[in-house]
């Protein structure tokens, strides 16, 4: 559920994140303040607004503690355009791979989609009326469209005296149309087949040389569609599906795409947020040569975008000076100080996320709205199997997760997924055979199912 960013206070943002993410209060507060400052900046005078730069954030912490989850929940929560990207997907200019400017193009695309959806909702009511009329025209071709009705062949074109039947025919046609309208509202015609005109979206194969993009070639996909594709073709479909097709077309006709583009670019520039994950993977460790040269090149390419530069997109130029950048990384093989100094300076706020404890694992299993235990309970309920977890069993699962994390690689809350799958493997496999039964997960059951894996360290490295 997206909420207007203007109405969200930092405390409310943290409360929303608490519903899905356990702990990490410092990171949640830093993100909440950064988001609120976006709104505060909009209320400043134009002169002051240009001077206030966003305070970019680096979240540092081991894998599986909630860094990426914070980004995912923010994208669903706030009404600002937000895009999450992986730093490892980008390569230095001159190498095969995505160029770093594509993150800004992705942000603008998200912003355009967001603004377009908002404007479509404003015209939905009118579009629904138009789509309904178009649907009735398909169901009743030639009926009720015009008050005049065609005369029989050979009749006098201009009768001196009006004749009764022609006057009654429009009324009969209108009555038929209204009856069909009622059936349409009642859903009685949803399975009936009609023919609609749909736009063909088949585009020709386009070969692009490595290192170039459609934006750099100044090519717009939409224009290509008008030249090569974009032709109307007849398609048989159900009334229910035809209603959706006609509604989408009517909404597109009612909104002004130039206005959409203008608002989207402004929103991306003023309120846009880019979340760069795995930043530590492009940090080049000192005294290491070879592949790390490319990593430093990616940092150099990211730097001007974070500092503020003009990026060409299919919708126009966009200034990145006031886009908020939030980066995250485990930094277990490298340190934030391994980043080039200029890039470090563009991320003035650093927040360290804490490793998860047994108590945190218990909360993760039970408290969030999407808690792991709730997920398994609902999954097995679809097979008419009731799954019940006793409290000691939950604590034991948390202890095992913490123990395996401390003994092998610490992958945080992701360890719970592997443990829960191993624990419930037999129940999930035989669920169809035990329909209508209740399965209680006790501490003894947990110990029995996971005993061998926990005791055998070599085995746990492979399985858990």
LINNOR-V728144 format. One record per backbone hydrogen bond with DSSP energy under -1.0 kcal/mol. NH is the residue of the N-H (numbers start at 1). CO is the residue of the C=O. If there is no record, write none. Layout:
[[NH:CO] [NH:CO]]
//
This chain:
[[3:77] [7:4] [13:9] [14:10] [15:11] [16:12] [17:13] [18:14] [20:17] [21:17] [28:24] [29:25] [30:26] [31:27] [32:28] [33:29] [34:30] [35:31] [36:32] [37:33] [39:35] [40:36] [41:37] [42:38] [43:40] [44:41] [49:45] [50:46] [52:48] [56:54] [57:325] [58:349] [59:327] [60:351] [61:329] [70:66] [71:67] [72:68] [73:69] [74:70] [75:71] [76:72] [77:73] [78:74] [79:3] [83:273] [85:275] [87:277] [89:86] [90:87] [91:98] [95:92] [98:89] [102:99] [103:100] [105:101] [106:102] [107:103] [108:104] [109:105] [110:106] [111:107] [112:108] [113:109] [114:110] [115:111] [116:112] [117:113] [118:114] [119:115] [120:116] [121:117] [122:118] [123:119] [127:123] [128:124] [129:125] [130:126] [131:127] [132:128] [133:129] [134:130] [135:131] [136:132] [137:133] [138:134] [139:135] [140:136] [143:140] [155:152] [168:164] [169:165] [172:168] [173:169] [174:170] [175:171] [176:172] [177:173] [178:174] [179:175] [180:176] [181:177] [182:178] [183:179] [184:180] [185:181] [186:182] [188:183] [192:189] [194:237] [196:235] [198:233] [200:231] [212:209] [217:213] [218:215] [219:214] [224:220] [225:221] [226:222] [227:223] [228:224] [230:200] [233:198] [235:196] [237:194] [239:192] [240:190] [242:238] [243:239] [244:240] [245:241] [246:242] [247:243] [248:244] [249:245] [250:246] [251:247] [252:248] [253:249] [254:250] [255:251] [260:256] [261:257] [262:258] [263:259] [264:260] [265:261] [266:262] [267:263] [268:264] [269:265] [270:266] [271:267] [273:81] [274:324] [275:83] [276:326] [277:85] [279:328] [281:278] [282:279] [283:280] [293:290] [294:291] [295:291] [296:292] [297:293] [298:294] [299:295] [300:296] [301:297] [302:298] [303:299] [306:302] [307:303] [308:304] [311:318] [313:316] [316:313] [318:311] [320:309] [323:320] [324:272] [326:274] [327:57] [328:276] [329:59] [338:335] [339:336] [344:340] [345:341] [347:344] [349:56] [351:58] [353:60] [361:357] [362:358] [363:359] [364:360] [365:361] [366:362] [367:363] [369:19] [371:368] [373:365] [375:371] [376:372] [377:373] [378:374] [379:375] [380:376] [381:377] [382:378] [383:380] [384:381] [385:380] [386:437] [388:439] [390:441] [394:390] [395:391] [396:392] [397:393] [398:394] [399:395] [400:396] [401:397] [402:398] [403:399] [404:400] [405:401] [406:402] [407:403] [408:404] [413:64] [414:411] [415:412] [416:413] [418:414] [419:415] [420:416] [421:417] [422:418] [423:419] [424:420] [428:424] [429:425] [430:426] [433:430] [436:384] [437:434] [439:386] [441:388] [446:442] [447:443] [448:444] [449:445] [450:446] [454:450] [455:451] [456:452] [457:455] [460:456] [461:457] [463:459] [464:460]]
//
